Amino acid sequence: MVRFEDEVLIPFFETTQPGQWPDAILMEIVGSEHWQNDLLKKLTDCGYEITWEGEENALFTRSN
């Protein structure tokens, strides 16, 4: 079974407290067209912003 980032990270953010969230997430974004949910919006809603973006990956950081 192939799983994409949205299937793992969205439930994580919905079931944990903000104090348990990482300060940074380095994530592959090249396959985002396969996501069933808008993970980028969820990360933004949780206070993350893209601080670096390459061809296939992005670094999301959040200030506490």
N, C-alpha and C positions, 0 to 999 in steps of 0.2 A: 504494500500500500504506500503510495506516494503521499507525503504530507507537505504542506507548504506553510510558510511562516505565519500566515494569518490564522491557520487552524490551531496553532500552538500558542501564539502570543496573545491573541484576543482573550481566550479563556483564562490565561494567566493573569492578565490585568483586571479581569472581571471578578476574580476570586481571591485576590490578594490585596493587602492594604498598601497605600503609596509608600510607606516606610520600608516595604520589602522590595520595591522596584529597584532595578539597577540604575546607576547614574549614567551609564552608557550602554548602547547596543550597537554592535557591528553586525550588519545584516545584508544578506544577498537580496538585491532588488531586481535583478535581471528577469526573474520569473514572475514578477508581480501581475502580469496579465492572467495568470492562473489562479490568483487569489479570489476566493468567493466573497470576501468581506474587505472593506476599505481599511486596511491596517495602517496606512499612512495617516488617515484621519484619526484613528484611535490613538496612535502615538502622539499626534498633535494635541488631542483632547487631554491626554495624560501629562502634557507639559514637555514633551520632547521636541527637539528641533534638529534638522539635519545640519551637522557642523562640518561634514566632509562627504563628498560623493564622487565615486569613481565610475567606471563603465558598468560594473556589475554589482557593486556594494555601496552601502551608505553607513555613515556613523551618525547615530542619533544620541544626543546628550540632553540631560535634564538637570536644571539647577534645583537644589533642595530648598 
